[in-house]
Amino acid sequence: MEYIEKDEKLILEKLKDLKLGEELIFQIDEDIFNIINLLNLHILSLDNLFKSYVREENDPVNKEVLNHFIEEYTTKTIEKENLIKETLIKVLSYEGYIFFVRKRLKYFFEDVTKVLRITL
């Protein structure tokens, strides 16, 4: 477990040297966590709302309702994924992000300490 400061070459080197069981930790802006959490809640709410609607209605799902749900759900999911991608690029640099994606590294945003953990 190692906290990494913003140095693009060092970050890329640390990503390349990452071994199984090790993790890199990056401090992340609290606002990013709050936005991601809000998007997660919104997506979960949409999911629950739609499931409730399907259970409550005896009729087949209204096509208009389904289209609205899919549009809203997709929009919020894409917004969340884009925010995560932008955050990873900001923290790792573009080259680090490309390496991260190619090597299929794992990430976890820890809410309590407001850090990003990256593991193999």
N, C-alpha and C positions, 0 to 999 in steps of 0.2 A: 504494500500500500504506500503510494508515494504521491504527494501533492506536486503538481507541475505548474510552473509559471508560464506566462506567454512568451515563448521563444520557438518560432516555427521549426527551426532545424532540430532543436532539442526534442520537441514534441514528436516529430516524425521519427527521430532516432529511437525514442522511448517506445513508440508504437511498434516499430520493427523489432525491438528487443523483447517485447512482451511475451512472457511464457505462461503456460497453463497454471492457473492458481494465483497469478499476479494480477494486480489491477492498478490503473492510473486514476488519480482523482483530480478533478478540476472544479474550482469554485465557480458557481454560476449565479448570475443576477437573480435576486428573489422575484423580480417582476416576471421573469421567464417562467419560473415555477408556478406562479399564480395563474398566468395565462394558460399554461398547459393543463393545470388542474381544472380551471374553468371550462376549457374545451372538453376535457374528459368527462366532466359532469354533464355538460350539454349533450354529448354523444350518448352517454348512459341514459339520460332522461329521455332522449328521442327513442332509444331502443326500448326502454320500458313502456313508454307511451304507445308505441306501435304494437308491442306484444299485448298490452292491455286492450287495445282497440280490436285486435284480431280475436282475442278470447271473448270479448263482450259482444261483438257483432255476430249474429247468426248468418247474416248474408255474406256473400263473397266480398272481399275487400274492394272498396270503391277505387276505381282506377285513378281518379283525381287525388284522393287521399294518399294512395300508394306513391304516385309520382311526386307529390309534395314532400312526403317523408324521405324518399330516396334522394331527392335533390338537397334537402336540408342536411341529412345525415352525411352525404358525400361531401358537401361543402365544408362542414365542420371537421370531418376526418382529414380532408386535404389540407385545411388550414392548420390543423395540429401537426401533421407530418411535415409540412413546409416549415413551420416554426422549429421543429426538432432539427430538421436539416440545416436551417440557417444557424441555429445555435451550435451545432456540431462544426460547421464551417468556421464560425467565429472563434470557437475554442481551439480547434485543431489546425486551422488554416485549410485552404483548399486542397493542397497536396496531402495533408494528413487525413482529410475527409475521404479523398479518393482511395487512399491506402486502407482506411477503416472499412469502406464499403467492399473493396476487392477482397480483403481478408475475412470479411463477415464477422468482424469483432462485435461484441455485445456491449450494450450500454444500459445504464440504469440511472434515472434521476431520483436522488434521495431527498425527499421532502423535508425531513427534519433538519438536516445539516446543510441543505441547499447546495449539494455537490452533484457532479456528474461522474459516475464510475464507469470505466471502460475495462473490459476483461476479454480474454481470448475465448 
